[in-house]
């Protein structure tokens, strides 16, 4: 239980810190558990709020859940030994989503539909690379040794001293 609470608390504590590394467990735990506030807001909003207020509530909750994600993605990429710059692939999709959603909230379909049509190329251009990056973040193996982004964050890891190569596997 302590390991799970650490995996959930770290992304929140380090929401604006992209330094260091994040193990796969931390990323998956955040992705799964972060959907609970969204589901709860949807359920409460549909039960107690009128449609416009529910839409605003959902937008606010989704924006709040998104806040720790960029730093977590960068730390997860670091754990895989990659630069955090790869996370820039997901930024245009996030901007497009929140822009279109906000336009829909502010003016209904009058502004949303043309903006969605004009920005549809972003999805076509970046969806496959972004999906591949997201799957790599979820399932990609970590580097067991210390990398330039920091030591291995796993408590059971045995890193060699800095500058020492990992031992070759037995044949």
Secondary structure as UniProt FT lines:
FT   HELIX           2..13
FT   TURN            14..16
FT   HELIX           24..48
FT   HELIX           51..66
FT   TURN            67..68
FT   HELIX           69..79
FT   TURN            80..81
FT   HELIX           84..87
FT   HELIX           88..107
FT   HELIX           109..118
FT   HELIX           120..139
FT   TURN            148..149
FT   TURN            155..156
FT   TURN            162..163
//
